[in-house]
Amino acid sequence: MLRSTTRVPSAHPHSAAHRMRRRLASSVAGSAVSYESQKLKTTTSAAALSTSATSTSSLAHARTVSAQSGRSLQQKFYENRILDRYTAQEPKKVTLRQLVLFGRQLTEDKLVASANYVRSELPVRLAHRISDFQFLPYIAGTNPHLKTVYDLYWRAFDEFRKFAPVRTLDDNRRFCDNVKKNLLDHSQVIPQLGMGVSECAGLVAPEEIDRFMGQMLISRISRRTLAEQHICLSEQYDDDLRAHLRLSDAEGYAQMASAPPGFATHRIGIVRADCSVAQTVNECALHAAALYEDAHHLPPGTAPQVIVEGHTDATFMCIPAHFSYIIHELLKNAMAHVMARFSDRLDSDAAALASGGGGTSALRSEPLFPPIRVTVCSSHNDIVVRVSDQGGGISPEVLPYIWSFTHPLKVKRLRNFYSVNRMEARMNEADAVAPLKSFGFGLPMSNVYAKYWGGSVSVHSLPGYGVDAYVQLPRLGNVVENISARRSQVATGA
């Protein structure tokens, strides 16, 4: 559980009064120093903060600071009372199969019901994550990047809870516009979290940071899944309705205020009921190879070949954007390590080419690099994908921390987020980011994607040889979202 450095034992840990007292204590403790000076004073004890928080003069000063910030203590207390009403509710979880079945025989009434489900569900899921921020240690809560995320979440929470019930197609279109705006605004969340975590490393317990990041990311996936699914259904419904009414694309929505009696469409949104594993692997392999060939100025076909074997005709129910991100990250890691281990072959190939010999790859039948083998296994309930490379394995010193955000090497890589304004954790985003720039983020994020749908990503290192990475995902789409309202219930790690 994430714990604050300040305790007030007389209040219930989830009450508004408890959080109010905690923030009073935090304001007192930090009123005389900036965030940068707090970073230098990491030896400040929790007892000293608590003692300072209980003094009468300090409380008076806290009220002054709060008033100067434009938000009175009364307003903050009111806000937390609102938040408590939503954190008292549990998320209404869904399965992929439910999303698919809902989209079949989609009517106007069902689309309106979907909008109102999303409208009421997003504030609940946001409220629990806002609460997580309020339980962070003070030094993390004052971090400007984490505060940016907190403010984004609070604004979205306030907008969605105040949005009027959706009753018509026009209401739904306005609601979708609002959701799209929030999705765009929140595309900066991942870089802001990365920068915030990198600055808090060494100041906050590593397990607290990892647990916090796990909660933030898996909840973020859940909200975007609901939002993107509803937007996609709405757009598909409007397209089908426009075609049914024989309206041109240039004509507005005036003639589409409501659907004719009995009109229905058959759509399943962002979900794919029969996603081909082998096809997805091949698409990800081509994309990853092109990235590295461009980065190293190599001719097409030079990157390690990806061989797909096993149950190559296997299909399963998934959100393709989630699955492709996982596979793409694993293949990128495999290609990077294989090319680094056998980089001398690149040098010898370039030397042969310069001498007019056509390059070693032209003089021999085998590829320049050893292949990466992807084995697909399909059972009644699960899909398992193994990605095997000969990149030399993972250092024993690094292996225990590959899922963490707090290892010194990871922290250094997280600072690369300073050069990125937006990121949505999608495969095609790699086009806008140099493939040789690592964020230390892809493997943990892949595991979060898998866990969200009840799966997992695991890695086994063969020292001196290579790595076997395994992805296990439910095949039938009947596993409920793996999200939790309570901070202590969210599992982290591999």
N, C-alpha and C positions, 0 to 999 in steps of 0.2 A: 504493500500500500504506500502511496505517496504521502509523506508526512511533512508538515510544516515545521520550521525550526522554533515556532512559538506555540505554547500550549495554554489553553484556558480550560481547566478540568471541569468547571461547573456547567458547561453547555454541551448539549448533544452534538456529536461530531458532524452531523449532516444538517443542523439547524441553521437558519439565517442568522440568528444571534451569534452562534459560534463563529461563522465566517466573518461576521461584522467585527467581532472582537479581534479576530486574527488580523484583519486588515488595519484596524486601529493600531495594533501593536506594530505591524509592519511599517505603517506610515511614520510612527514615532521613531522607530529604529533607524529609518533611512532618511529622515527629513533633513539631516545636516550634511549628508554626503551624496555625491552623485553616483551613478552606476559604476563608473570607472573606478572611483575610489573604493567602492564596495568590493570590487574584484580584487583589489590589493589587500583588503583586510579580511581575508578568508579565515582568520583565526578567531573571529568574533564568535562567542559561544551562545548557545540557545538560552542559557540561563541569564546572560547579560541582556539579551533582547527582551526576555520576559520581564526582568526587573525594570527595565526602562519603560516597557509598555504599561506598567501598572501605576506609574507616578501621575499625580493629578495635573501637574504642570505640563507633562508631556501629552496628556490627553487633550488639554486645551490647545496646545500647539498643533496636534493632529487635526483638530476641527478647523483651525486657521488654514492649514495646508490644504485640507479638503475643499474649503470654501474658495481658496485661490485657484484651485484646479477647475472650478466651475461646476462641481458636483457635490452637493451637501451630503452630510451623513444621513439625513432623512431620506434623500433621494436614493442613496446607495442601499439603505435598508429596504426601501420599497422595491428596488430592483431585485434584491435577493429574495424577497417574499414572492415575487412573480416567478423567479427562477425555481424556487422550491416547489411550486405547484407542478412544474414540468418534470423536475428530477424525481418527483414522487411517482411518476408514471414509467412503466416499462416499455421499451420499444416493441412494436408489433412486427415481429420478424416474418420473413417470407422465404420461400424456396424458389429456385429457378423454374420448377414445374408449375408453381402457382402463377408466376409471371407469364409463362407461355400459355397456360390454359385461359388466363384472364383475357389475353389479346385475341383469342379465337372467338368469333361471333361478337366482335366489338361494336357496341351500339353507343348512341349519344349518352344514354343514362350511365352506361358502364364507364365511359370516358370521364364524365363528370364525377362519378364516384372515385375513380382513380386520382383525379385532381385533388379531391378533398382528403383522401387518404394521405397523399404526399404533403398537402398543406398542413395537416395536423401532425404528421409524423416527424417532419424535419425539425420543428422546434423542440420536440422531445429529445431527439438525438443530439441536437446542438447543445441543449441545456446541460446534459450530462458531461459533455466535454468542456463547457464553460466552467462547470463546477470543478473539473480536474485542474484547471488553471488556478482556481482560487485556493487549492490545497498545495500548490507548489511552494517550495521554500522561497523566502522573500527575495533572495539574490537572483533566482530564476524569474520570478514574477516581474521584476523590474527590467529585465532584458528587453531592449527596444524591439527586437525581432519577434520575440514571443508575445510581447504586448500588441504588436501589429496583428498577429493571428487572433489574439483574444478579442480585439476590437472588431475584426472582420466577423468573427463568430457571433458576437453580441449584436451587431447590426443586423445580420441575417436572421438571428433568432427573433429579434424585435419585429422585423418586417413580416416574417412568415406567420407569427402568432397574431398579428394585427390584420392580416389579409382576409378580406371578407369571404364567406363561403362561396364556392363556385356553383352556379346554377345553370349556366348556359354555355354554349360553345364560345361565344365572345368572351365571357368571363374566363373560360379556360385559356383562351389565347393570351389574354392579359396576364394570367397567372404564369403561363409558360415563358412569356417575355421577362417576367420578374425572376424566374428561376434561372434562365439563361444568363441574365446580368450577374446574378450571384455566382454562378459557375465560373464566369470569366473573372470576376473579382477574386475568387478563391483559388485561381490558378497560380497565385503567388504564395500559397500556403506552404508548399513543400520547400521552396528555397528559403523562406523565412524561418521555418522550423529547423532546417539544416544549419543556417547561420546562428540561430539562437542556441541550439544544442552545442555547437562547436565552441561558443563563447562561455557556456555554463560548465563544460567539462572541467573537472578538477575542483569545481565549487559545489557541485551537487553529487550525491552518491550515484555511482554508475548504474546501479540497478534501478534507481528512481527514474533516471533519464530514459533508460531502455523501456521501462514499463510505460512511461508517459508517451514516448514516441509510438510504441505499439498500439496504445489506445487511440491516439490521434489519427494514425494512418488507417487503421481498420475501420474506425467510425467514418472517416472521410470517404473511404471506398463505399461504405453502405449508403451514405447520403447521396453520393454521385450516382450510384446504381439506381436508386429510386427516382432521382431527378431525371437522369438521362433516359431511363425506360419510359417515363411518362411523356417526356418531350418527344421521343421517337414515335410512340404510339399516337400522340396528338398530330404530329406532322404527317404520318402515314394515313391517319383517318381523314385529315383534310385533303390530302392528295386524292384518295379514293372518292371522297364526296365530291370534289371538284370534277373528277372524271365522270362520275355518275350523273351530275347535273349538266355535263357538257359545257363547262365554263373554261375559258382560256386562262392561261397563267397571268395575263395582264389584268384580268378582272379581279376586283378586291373580294373581301369577305362579306359584303353587304347581302349577297344572295345565298350566303352559307351560314346565316344566323342560326338555323336549325336544320336537322336532317329530315328527309321525307319519312313518313311512317314506314316502319319495317326495314329501313336501311341499316345494313351492318357490313363490317369488313373483317377480314381475317389477317391479323398481323401479330407478330410476337416481339416487336421492338428490337432491343439490342441483343436479345438472346438468340442463340443458334441451337436448334434442337438436334442437329446432325453434323456437328463440327468435325471435319476430318483432321485427325491428329497428324498424319503424314503430310498432308498438304500444308498445314500450318507450320510444321517444322521446316519444310522446304522453302516456304516464303520467308520465314525468319532467317534461314541460313543465307539465302540470296541477299537479303537486306544487310545482314551483319558482314558478309564478305565484301560487299560493295563499300561499306564504310571504311574497312581497314585497307582495302586496296586503294581507295582514294587518299586516305591519310598517309600511306607509305608510297604513293605515286607508283603503284604496281599495275601491270596490265590485268584485265579481267581474267578470272580463272586461277589467279596465283594463290589466293587465300586457301587455307585448309579446306579440303572437300568434306562435306557432311553426308554420311551414308545412313539412310534410314532403313531399319530392318525390323523383323518381328511381325507383329500384327499390323501391317501397313494399311489395312482397310478399316481400321477401328474408327468409330465415331462416338461422340458423346455430347451431352447437353452442357453448354457453357456460355459465358459471355466472351466472344473471341478476343476482344481487346485485353481482357485480363490474362487469358491463356497465352496469347502471343507475347505479351510483355515478359512473362516468366521464361518462356522458351528462348526469346531473343536475348535476355540477360545471360542465361546460362551459355548460350552459343557464343556470345561476345566474350565472356570470360574465358571460355575454352580456346577460342581463336587467338586471343591476346597472349595467353600463356604458351600456346604451341608456337606461335610466330616468334615470341621472345626467346624461347628455348633453342629454336633452330634458326636463329637470326643469321648465323654464319652462312647458311645456304643462300640467303638473300645477297650477302656480300660476294660470294663466289659466283652466283648467277650474274650479278651486275658486272663483275670483272670479266667474265667470259663474253658478255654482250659487248662490252667496250672494246674487247680485242677482236671483235668480228666473228666470234664463234657461235653467236646466236643464243648464248645462255645455256646453262646446264639443263634447264627444263626442256630445252629443245633437243638436247643430245641424249636424253634418257626417257624411258617410257613411264617411269613412276612420277607422281606429283612431287612438287617441291617440298611439301610438308606432309607429315603423317596425317591420315584422315581423322575426323571426329565422328564417332559412331553413336547414333541415336537408336535405341531399342525401345519399341513400343509394345506394351503388354496390356491386353484388354481382358477383364473378367466381367462377370455379370454386374458387379457393383462398382468397380473401380477401373480407372485408367492409370497406368504407371508408365512414365517415360524416364529412361536412363540416358544421360549424356556423358559419354566417356571420351576423355582426351589423353594425350601423351605430353602434357605440358610440364611434367616434372613434379607435380603435386604442390601442396600448400605447406609452407613452413610450419613446423610444430609450434613455434612461438605465436603465430598468427591464427592458426586453426581454431583455438577456443573462442576467438573474438569475432569470427566472421559475421555473426548475427548481431553484434553489438554496434552501438553508435558512439561508444565512449573510449574505445581503444585509441591510443595516441595516433596510430596510423590513420584510423578512420576519421578522427577529428581533423587532421591535416587535410584530408580529402574533402570533408564536408565544407571546408572553407572555399572550395571551388564554387560553391553556390553564390558567392559574392558576384560572380560574373554572369549569373543567370537570373532573369527577372521572373520568368514563369516556367512551371513544369507541372504536367498532369500525369506523369508516370505512364506514358503510352509509347509503343514501339516506334512510331513514326517521328517522335520528338528527337530521336537520336540524329536526325538529319541536320538539326540546328545546333547540335553540340558536338564539339570535336571528340571523336571516339577514343582518342588517346587521353582525354581528360576524365579521370575517375572521380566519382563523388562518394565512394564507399557506401552507396545507397541501394544499388540495384539488387543485390542478394537479399538483404533484409526486406526490401519492398516486395520482392518476388514471394518470399515466405508469407508476408502479410496477405497478399492476394490469394495464395493457396489456402491459408488458414480461414479466410473469410468464408469460403465455401466448404469448409470441413476437410481440407486437404493438407498437404505438407510439402516442404522442400527440404531435403537432407543432402549432405555432402560427405563423401568418404574420400580421404586423401591416400594415395599410394605413393609414399615418399620415394623420390627419384624416378618415378614413372609418370604418374598423371592423377587425374581426379575422376571419380564417378559421382555425378549429381543425379539425384532421383526426385521426380515430381509425382506425387500421388494425388489424384482428384476423384471425387465421386462421379460416377458415370451417368446416373439416371436423373440428376437434378432434383432429388427428393430430400436433400439435406438442408436444414434451415440455416440462415445466416449465423455465422459465429461472431455475434456481437454481444456485448454485455453493458448494462447500464452502470453497474457498480465497479468502481476502480479496482477493488481487490479481486474481482472475478476474471479480469482479463489476463490471459496467459501470454507469456513472451518466450522468445528463444525458438530453437529449431524443434 
